[in-house]
């Protein structure tokens, strides 16, 4: 089922995040996938448990440690995952 979403915007984040969650690695991608887990599971994507209690807060903390302007980066990353979810929902419905 997940192959049906090949080529959608943000798929690279999903692929990396799913792998990172599966092995218990904290990364931007893993936290983004954890944030979107309910929406992704509704699409039939098996999302491993992980990302902590509030992955959105942890992502912002991680970005604050690694880059200047974490707010802009955070918003851009979240927008990419939302773009993937919207495109996948559209593909699934049509």
N, CA, C and O atoms as a Tinker XYZ file with bonds, in Angstrom:
   376  protein
     1  N      0.829000   -1.201000    0.000000    73     2
     2  CA     0.000000    0.000000    0.000000    64     1     3
     3  C      0.869000    1.259000    0.000000    63     2     4     5
     4  O      0.557000    2.236000   -0.681000    81     3
     5  N      1.958000    1.229000    0.767000    73     3     6
     6  CA     2.813000    2.407000    0.871000    64     5     7
     7  C      3.445000    2.742000   -0.471000    63     6     8     9
     8  O      3.732000    3.909000   -0.739000    81     7
     9  N      3.669000    1.732000   -1.327000    73     7    10
    10  CA     4.250000    1.989000   -2.649000    64     9    11
    11  C      3.353000    2.863000   -3.506000    63    10    12    13
    12  O      3.829000    3.516000   -4.435000    81    11
    13  N      2.069000    2.884000   -3.208000    73    11    14
    14  CA     1.137000    3.729000   -3.959000    64    13    15
    15  C      1.472000    5.207000   -3.790000    63    14    16    17
    16  O      1.010000    6.043000   -4.567000    81    15
    17  N      2.267000    5.530000   -2.786000    73    15    18
    18  CA     2.594000    6.920000   -2.495000    64    17    19
    19  C      3.979000    7.319000   -2.991000    63    18    20    21
    20  O      4.492000    8.372000   -2.613000    81    19
    21  N      4.583000    6.494000   -3.830000    73    19    22
    22  CA     5.910000    6.813000   -4.377000    64    21    23
    23  C      5.837000    8.104000   -5.180000    63    22    24    25
    24  O      4.881000    8.336000   -5.921000    81    23
    25  N      6.844000    8.929000   -5.026000    73    23    26
    26  CA     6.923000   10.162000   -5.795000    64    25    27
    27  C      6.169000   11.339000   -5.213000    63    26    28    29
    28  O      6.231000   12.440000   -5.759000    81    27
    29  N      5.460000   11.131000   -4.116000    73    27    30
    30  CA     4.734000   12.246000   -3.512000    64    29    31
    31  C      5.704000   13.166000   -2.773000    63    30    32    33
    32  O      6.725000   12.707000   -2.261000    81    31
    33  N      5.391000   14.459000   -2.716000    73    31    34
    34  CA     6.274000   15.395000   -2.007000    64    33    35
    35  C      6.381000   15.029000   -0.531000    63    34    36    37
    36  O      5.375000   14.764000    0.127000    81    35
    37  N      7.598000   15.015000   -0.023000    73    35    38
    38  CA     7.826000   14.687000    1.376000    64    37    39
    39  C      8.038000   13.205000    1.635000    63    38    40    41
    40  O      8.268000   12.812000    2.779000    81    39
    41  N      7.966000   12.378000    0.607000    73    39    42
    42  CA     8.137000   10.933000    0.779000    64    41    43
    43  C      9.507000   10.611000    1.372000    63    42    44    45
    44  O      9.636000    9.661000    2.145000    81    43
    45  N     10.530000   11.391000    1.021000    73    43    46
    46  CA    11.875000   11.158000    1.548000    64    45    47
    47  C     11.907000   11.267000    3.068000    63    46    48    49
    48  O     12.593000   10.491000    3.735000    81    47
    49  N     11.172000   12.222000    3.611000    73    47    50
    50  CA    11.102000   12.375000    5.071000    64    49    51
    51  C     10.428000   11.162000    5.687000    63    50    52    53
    52  O     10.876000   10.648000    6.712000    81    51
    53  N      9.344000   10.702000    5.057000    73    51    54
    54  CA     8.619000    9.547000    5.575000    64    53    55
    55  C      9.493000    8.311000    5.572000    63    54    56    57
    56  O      9.542000    7.586000    6.566000    81    55
    57  N     10.186000    8.056000    4.470000    73    55    58
    58  CA    11.049000    6.880000    4.382000    64    57    59
    59  C     12.107000    6.896000    5.480000    63    58    60    61
    60  O     12.292000    5.903000    6.185000    81    59
    61  N     12.797000    8.019000    5.623000    73    59    62
    62  CA    13.851000    8.130000    6.635000    64    61    63
    63  C     13.274000    8.033000    8.042000    63    62    64    65
    64  O     13.845000    7.367000    8.905000    81    63
    65  N     12.150000    8.692000    8.273000    73    63    66
    66  CA    11.540000    8.681000    9.597000    64    65    67
    67  C     11.051000    7.315000   10.018000    63    66    68    69
    68  O     11.193000    6.935000   11.180000    81    67
    69  N     10.476000    6.570000    9.089000    73    67    70
    70  CA    10.009000    5.218000    9.409000    64    69    71
    71  C     11.171000    4.313000    9.792000    63    70    72    73
    72  O     11.067000    3.531000   10.737000    81    71
    73  N     12.273000    4.417000    9.064000    73    71    74
    74  CA    13.463000    3.624000    9.389000    64    73    75
    75  C     14.000000    4.026000   10.756000    63    74    76    77
    76  O     14.292000    3.164000   11.585000    81    75
    77  N     14.131000    5.321000   10.997000    73    75    78
    78  CA    14.673000    5.794000   12.271000    64    77    79
    79  C     13.792000    5.380000   13.448000    63    78    80    81
    80  O     14.309000    4.967000   14.486000    81    79
    81  N     12.478000    5.483000   13.303000    73    79    82
    82  CA    11.583000    5.052000   14.377000    64    81    83
    83  C     11.718000    3.554000   14.632000    63    82    84    85
    84  O     11.710000    3.114000   15.782000    81    83
    85  N     11.841000    2.779000   13.569000    73    83    86
    86  CA    11.933000    1.323000   13.708000    64    85    87
    87  C     13.167000    0.892000   14.493000    63    86    88    89
    88  O     13.134000   -0.114000   15.201000    81    87
    89  N     14.253000    1.651000   14.368000    73    87    90
    90  CA    15.483000    1.292000   15.085000    64    89    91
    91  C     15.675000    2.110000   16.357000    63    90    92    93
    92  O     16.694000    1.976000   17.034000    81    91
    93  N     14.704000    2.953000   16.683000    73    91    94
    94  CA    14.777000    3.735000   17.913000    64    93    95
    95  C     15.707000    4.928000   17.849000    63    94    96    97
    96  O     16.183000    5.398000   18.882000    81    95
    97  N     15.971000    5.427000   16.653000    73    95    98
    98  CA    16.876000    6.567000   16.481000    64    97    99
    99  C     16.071000    7.870000   16.449000    63    98   100   101
   100  O     15.094000    7.991000   15.710000    81    99
   101  N     16.495000    8.832000   17.255000    73    99   102
   102  CA    15.844000   10.141000   17.242000    64   101   103
   103  C     16.441000   10.979000   16.120000    63   102   104   105
   104  O     17.657000   11.157000   16.049000    81   103
   105  N     15.591000   11.486000   15.254000    73   103   106
   106  CA    16.023000   12.339000   14.153000    64   105   107
   107  C     14.880000   13.278000   13.813000    63   106   108   109
   108  O     13.748000   13.091000   14.259000    81   107
   109  N     15.193000   14.291000   13.016000    73   107   110
   110  CA    14.133000   15.191000   12.557000    64   109   111
   111  C     13.031000   14.389000   11.871000    63   110   112   113
   112  O     11.845000   14.582000   12.144000    81   111
   113  N     13.435000   13.495000   10.985000    73   111   114
   114  CA    12.458000   12.709000   10.228000    64   113   115
   115  C     11.615000   11.824000   11.139000    63   114   116   117
   116  O     10.400000   11.731000   10.965000    81   115
   117  N     12.254000   11.174000   12.107000    73   115   118
   118  CA    11.514000   10.301000   13.023000    64   117   119
   119  C     10.486000   11.094000   13.821000    63   118   120   121
   120  O      9.353000   10.646000   13.999000    81   119
   121  N     10.873000   12.249000   14.292000    73   119   122
   122  CA     9.949000   13.067000   15.073000    64   121   123
   123  C      8.805000   13.590000   14.213000    63   122   124   125
   124  O      7.670000   13.675000   14.682000    81   123
   125  N      9.088000   13.938000   12.973000    73   123   126
   126  CA     8.033000   14.388000   12.062000    64   125   127
   127  C      7.037000   13.266000   11.786000    63   126   128   129
   128  O      5.827000   13.492000   11.785000    81   127
   129  N      7.543000   12.069000   11.555000    73   127   130
   130  CA     6.654000   10.930000   11.312000    64   129   131
   131  C      5.838000   10.626000   12.565000    63   130   132   133
   132  O      4.649000   10.323000   12.471000    81   131
   133  N      6.463000   10.702000   13.729000    73   131   134
   134  CA     5.727000   10.468000   14.975000    64   133   135
   135  C      4.614000   11.499000   15.151000    63   134   136   137
   136  O      3.521000   11.169000   15.612000    81   135
   137  N      4.893000   12.733000   14.788000    73   135   138
   138  CA     3.865000   13.780000   14.880000    64   137   139
   139  C      2.676000   13.465000   13.972000    63   138   140   141
   140  O      1.525000   13.710000   14.335000    81   139
   141  N      2.961000   12.927000   12.806000    73   139   142
   142  CA     1.918000   12.657000   11.808000    64   141   143
   143  C      1.365000   11.237000   11.898000    63   142   144   145
   144  O      0.550000   10.842000   11.064000    81   143
   145  N      1.790000   10.473000   12.886000    73   143   146
   146  CA     1.439000    9.053000   12.962000    64   145   147
   147  C     -0.057000    8.763000   12.840000    63   146   148   149
   148  O     -0.421000    7.879000   12.064000    81   147
   149  N     -0.939000    9.451000   13.556000    73   147   150
   150  CA    -2.369000    9.117000   13.413000    64   149   151
   151  C     -2.876000    9.284000   11.977000    63   150   152   153
   152  O     -3.625000    8.449000   11.470000    81   151
   153  N     -2.466000   10.344000   11.353000    73   151   154
   154  CA    -2.897000   10.604000    9.975000    64   153   155
   155  C     -2.300000    9.571000    9.019000    63   154   156   157
   156  O     -2.976000    9.112000    8.098000    81   155
   157  N     -1.040000    9.207000    9.234000    73   155   158
   158  CA    -0.382000    8.224000    8.381000    64   157   159
   159  C     -0.983000    6.837000    8.578000    63   158   160   161
   160  O     -1.182000    6.103000    7.609000    81   159
   161  N     -1.269000    6.479000    9.810000    73   159   162
   162  CA    -1.897000    5.174000   10.075000    64   161   163
   163  C     -3.267000    5.090000    9.428000    63   162   164   165
   164  O     -3.663000    4.026000    8.951000    81   163
   165  N     -3.993000    6.193000    9.406000    73   163   166
   166  CA    -5.309000    6.214000    8.750000    64   165   167
   167  C     -5.178000    5.948000    7.250000    63   166   168   169
   168  O     -6.133000    5.510000    6.608000    81   167
   169  N     -4.007000    6.208000    6.700000    73   167   170
   170  CA    -3.738000    5.939000    5.288000    64   169   171
   171  C     -3.242000    4.514000    5.057000    63   170   172   173
   172  O     -2.995000    4.116000    3.919000    81   171
   173  N     -3.098000    3.749000    6.135000    73   171   174
   174  CA    -2.629000    2.377000    6.021000    64   173   175
   175  C     -1.129000    2.218000    6.123000    63   174   176   177
   176  O     -0.599000    1.149000    5.820000    81   175
   177  N     -0.435000    3.259000    6.543000    73   175   178
   178  CA     1.017000    3.210000    6.693000    64   177   179
   179  C      1.334000    2.758000    8.114000    63   178   180   181
   180  O      0.879000    3.362000    9.086000    81   179
   181  N      2.118000    1.690000    8.223000    73   179   182
   182  CA     2.499000    1.158000    9.531000    64   181   183
   183  C      3.597000    2.039000   10.122000    63   182   184   185
   184  O      4.731000    2.042000    9.644000    81   183
   185  N      3.248000    2.772000   11.150000    73   183   186
   186  CA     4.198000    3.686000   11.796000    64   185   187
   187  C      4.613000    3.085000   13.134000    63   186   188   189
   188  O      3.766000    2.881000   14.004000    81   187
   189  N      5.912000    2.795000   13.313000    73   187   190
   190  CA     6.373000    2.273000   14.596000    64   189   191
   191  C      6.128000    3.278000   15.726000    63   190   192   193
   192  O      6.106000    4.489000   15.507000    81   191
   193  N      5.950000    2.759000   16.911000    73   191   194
   194  CA     5.782000    3.616000   18.082000    64   193   195
   195  C      7.123000    4.271000   18.378000    63   194   196   197
   196  O      8.174000    3.644000   18.241000    81   195
   197  N      7.082000    5.530000   18.781000    73   195   198
   198  CA     8.306000    6.239000   19.126000    64   197   199
   199  C      8.112000    7.734000   19.026000    63   198   200   201
   200  O      7.033000    8.211000   18.675000    81   199
   201  N      9.149000    8.459000   19.333000    73   199   202
   202  CA     9.103000    9.904000   19.235000    64   201   203
   203  C      8.819000   10.603000   20.545000    63   202   204   205
   204  O      8.781000   11.832000   20.599000    81   203
   205  N      8.620000    9.835000   21.606000    73   203   206
   206  CA     8.365000   10.442000   22.908000    64   205   207
   207  C      6.925000   10.886000   23.075000    63   206   208   209
   208  O      6.080000   10.667000   22.207000    81   207
   209  N      6.669000   11.512000   24.204000    73   207   210
   210  CA     5.302000   11.932000   24.528000    64   209   211
   211  C      4.819000   13.087000   23.662000    63   210   212   213
   212  O      3.665000   13.106000   23.234000    81   211
   213  N      5.693000   14.045000   23.406000    73   211   214
   214  CA     5.308000   15.212000   22.599000    64   213   215
   215  C      6.390000   15.426000   21.530000    63   214   216   217
   216  O      7.286000   16.253000   21.702000    81   215
   217  N      6.296000   14.673000   20.428000    73   215   218
   218  CA     7.348000   14.776000   19.414000    64   217   219
   219  C      7.493000   16.172000   18.817000    63   218   220   221
   220  O      8.588000   16.545000   18.397000    81   219
   221  N      6.427000   16.939000   18.771000    73   219   222
   222  CA     6.527000   18.296000   18.219000    64   221   223
   223  C      7.437000   19.171000   19.076000    63   222   224   225
   224  O      8.223000   19.958000   18.549000    81   223
   225  N      7.329000   19.034000   20.387000    73   223   226
   226  CA     8.192000   19.816000   21.279000    64   225   227
   227  C      9.644000   19.359000   21.163000    63   226   228   229
   228  O     10.565000   20.175000   21.133000    81   227
   229  N      9.830000   18.040000   21.097000    73   227   230
   230  CA    11.193000   17.520000   20.994000    64   229   231
   231  C     11.838000   17.935000   19.674000    63   230   232   233
   232  O     13.030000   18.239000   19.634000    81   231
   233  N     11.055000   17.949000   18.595000    73   231   234
   234  CA    11.595000   18.389000   17.308000    64   233   235
   235  C     12.070000   19.830000   17.404000    63   234   236   237
   236  O     13.156000   20.156000   16.924000    81   235
   237  N     11.282000   20.686000   18.009000    73   235   238
   238  CA    11.675000   22.090000   18.135000    64   237   239
   239  C     12.946000   22.219000   18.976000    63   238   240   241
   240  O     13.833000   23.009000   18.652000    81   239
   241  N     13.029000   21.438000   20.059000    73   239   242
   242  CA    14.244000   21.456000   20.885000    64   241   243
   243  C     15.459000   21.015000   20.073000    63   242   244   245
   244  O     16.521000   21.632000   20.141000    81   243
   245  N     15.290000   19.950000   19.310000    73   243   246
   246  CA    16.385000   19.439000   18.492000    64   245   247
   247  C     16.832000   20.476000   17.464000    63   246   248   249
   248  O     18.030000   20.679000   17.263000    81   247
   249  N     15.884000   21.119000   16.824000    73   247   250
   250  CA    16.221000   22.154000   15.848000    64   249   251
   251  C     16.905000   23.342000   16.512000    63   250   252   253
   252  O     17.802000   23.949000   15.927000    81   251
   253  N     16.489000   23.675000   17.724000    73   251   254
   254  CA    17.113000   24.784000   18.459000    64   253   255
   255  C     18.578000   24.495000   18.758000    63   254   256   257
   256  O     19.399000   25.410000   18.832000    81   255
   257  N     18.899000   23.210000   18.930000    73   255   258
   258  CA    20.274000   22.810000   19.223000    64   257   259
   259  C     21.152000   22.801000   17.977000    63   258   260   261
   260  O     22.368000   22.962000   18.074000    81   259
   261  N     20.546000   22.616000   16.815000    73   259   262
   262  CA    21.344000   22.369000   15.613000    64   261   263
   263  C     21.311000   23.472000   14.561000    63   262   264   265
   264  O     22.108000   23.441000   13.624000    81   263
   265  N     20.413000   24.443000   14.690000    73   263   266
   266  CA    20.365000   25.475000   13.653000    64   265   267
   267  C     19.862000   26.790000   14.221000    63   266   268   269
   268  O     19.201000   26.838000   15.258000    81   267
   269  N     20.198000   27.852000   13.505000    73   267   270
   270  CA    19.644000   29.153000   13.850000    64   269   271
   271  C     18.301000   29.276000   13.148000    63   270   272   273
   272  O     18.107000   28.708000   12.073000    81   271
   273  N     17.402000   29.990000   13.728000    73   271   274
   274  CA    16.080000   30.134000   13.132000    64   273   275
   275  C     15.275000   28.857000   13.162000    63   274   276   277
   276  O     14.718000   28.461000   12.138000    81   275
   277  N     15.196000   28.194000   14.315000    73   275   278
   278  CA    14.490000   26.911000   14.363000    64   277   279
   279  C     13.008000   27.020000   14.003000    63   278   280   281
   280  O     12.421000   26.061000   13.502000    81   279
   281  N     12.411000   28.168000   14.251000    73   279   282
   282  CA    10.980000   28.321000   13.966000    64   281   283
   283  C     10.701000   28.158000   12.473000    63   282   284   285
   284  O      9.771000   27.449000   12.088000    81   283
   285  N     11.489000   28.800000   11.649000    73   283   286
   286  CA    11.309000   28.699000   10.198000    64   285   287
   287  C     11.553000   27.278000    9.716000    63   286   288   289
   288  O     10.788000   26.753000    8.906000    81   287
   289  N     12.599000   26.664000   10.204000    73   287   290
   290  CA    12.918000   25.278000    9.808000    64   289   291
   291  C     11.811000   24.336000   10.252000    63   290   292   293
   292  O     11.386000   23.474000    9.483000    81   291
   293  N     11.342000   24.491000   11.481000    73   291   294
   294  CA    10.260000   23.658000   12.012000    64   293   295
   295  C      9.031000   23.763000   11.105000    63   294   296   297
   296  O      8.467000   22.748000   10.697000    81   295
   297  N      8.627000   24.980000   10.796000    73   295   298
   298  CA     7.442000   25.180000    9.955000    64   297   299
   299  C      7.623000   24.569000    8.568000    63   298   300   301
   300  O      6.689000   23.985000    8.020000    81   299
   301  N      8.808000   24.700000    8.007000    73   299   302
   302  CA     9.066000   24.145000    6.678000    64   301   303
   303  C      8.998000   22.620000    6.691000    63   302   304   305
   304  O      8.431000   22.012000    5.783000    81   303
   305  N      9.573000   22.009000    7.714000    73   303   306
   306  CA     9.542000   20.549000    7.809000    64   305   307
   307  C      8.119000   20.034000    8.000000    63   306   308   309
   308  O      7.707000   19.074000    7.348000    81   307
   309  N      7.380000   20.669000    8.887000    73   307   310
   310  CA     5.995000   20.254000    9.120000    64   309   311
   311  C      5.177000   20.419000    7.840000    63   310   312   313
   312  O      4.343000   19.570000    7.522000    81   311
   313  N      5.409000   21.488000    7.120000    73   311   314
   314  CA     4.673000   21.712000    5.868000    64   313   315
   315  C      4.945000   20.602000    4.859000    63   314   316   317
   316  O      4.045000   20.214000    4.113000    81   315
   317  N      6.157000   20.091000    4.824000    73   315   318
   318  CA     6.474000   18.997000    3.892000    64   317   319
   319  C      5.723000   17.729000    4.256000    63   318   320   321
   320  O      5.242000   17.021000    3.371000    81   319
   321  N      5.616000   17.431000    5.540000    73   319   322
   322  CA     4.894000   16.228000    5.960000    64   321   323
   323  C      3.397000   16.394000    5.710000    63   322   324   325
   324  O      2.730000   15.454000    5.277000    81   323
   325  N      2.879000   17.566000    5.977000    73   323   326
   326  CA     1.465000   17.839000    5.701000    64   325   327
   327  C      1.199000   17.720000    4.203000    63   326   328   329
   328  O      0.161000   17.199000    3.796000    81   327
   329  N      2.121000   18.196000    3.392000    73   327   330
   330  CA     1.979000   18.088000    1.941000    64   329   331
   331  C      1.909000   16.624000    1.518000    63   330   332   333
   332  O      1.083000   16.254000    0.684000    81   331
   333  N      2.774000   15.797000    2.093000    73   331   334
   334  CA     2.725000   14.366000    1.791000    64   333   335
   335  C      1.376000   13.781000    2.185000    63   334   336   337
   336  O      0.745000   13.079000    1.395000    81   335
   337  N      0.935000   14.067000    3.403000    73   335   338
   338  CA    -0.325000   13.495000    3.890000    64   337   339
   339  C     -1.502000   13.915000    3.012000    63   338   340   341
   340  O     -2.356000   13.092000    2.683000    81   339
   341  N     -1.547000   15.162000    2.641000    73   339   342
   342  CA    -2.638000   15.636000    1.773000    64   341   343
   343  C     -2.609000   14.937000    0.417000    63   342   344   345
   344  O     -3.642000   14.492000   -0.084000    81   343
   345  N     -1.427000   14.848000   -0.165000    73   343   346
   346  CA    -1.305000   14.196000   -1.466000    64   345   347
   347  C     -1.662000   12.714000   -1.369000    63   346   348   349
   348  O     -2.304000   12.170000   -2.267000    81   347
   349  N     -1.249000   12.061000   -0.287000    73   347   350
   350  CA    -1.567000   10.644000   -0.097000    64   349   351
   351  C     -3.064000   10.446000    0.112000    63   350   352   353
   352  O     -3.645000    9.498000   -0.415000    81   351
   353  N     -3.680000   11.327000    0.869000    73   351   354
   354  CA    -5.136000   11.239000    1.065000    64   353   355
   355  C     -5.868000   11.425000   -0.260000    63   354   356   357
   356  O     -6.848000   10.736000   -0.543000    81   355
   357  N     -5.388000   12.352000   -1.058000    73   355   358
   358  CA    -5.992000   12.587000   -2.373000    64   357   359
   359  C     -5.817000   11.355000   -3.268000    63   358   360   361
   360  O     -6.752000   10.944000   -3.955000    81   359
   361  N     -4.616000   10.771000   -3.254000    73   359   362
   362  CA    -4.348000    9.583000   -4.067000    64   361   363
   363  C     -5.204000    8.401000   -3.615000    63   362   364   365
   364  O     -5.681000    7.621000   -4.439000    81   363
   365  N     -5.394000    8.273000   -2.304000    73   363   366
   366  CA    -6.180000    7.160000   -1.771000    64   365   367
   367  C     -7.661000    7.295000   -2.098000    63   366   368   369
   368  O     -8.366000    6.293000   -2.222000    81   367
   369  N     -8.128000    8.515000   -2.236000    73   367   370
   370  CA    -9.559000    8.731000   -2.477000    64   369   371
   371  C     -9.919000    8.675000   -3.956000    63   370   372   373
   372  O    -11.092000    8.562000   -4.313000    81   371
   373  N     -8.916000    8.754000   -4.802000    73   371   374
   374  CA    -9.232000    8.891000   -6.209000    64   373   375
   375  C     -8.848000    7.771000   -7.050000    63   374   376
   376  O     -9.078000    7.799000   -8.259000    81   375
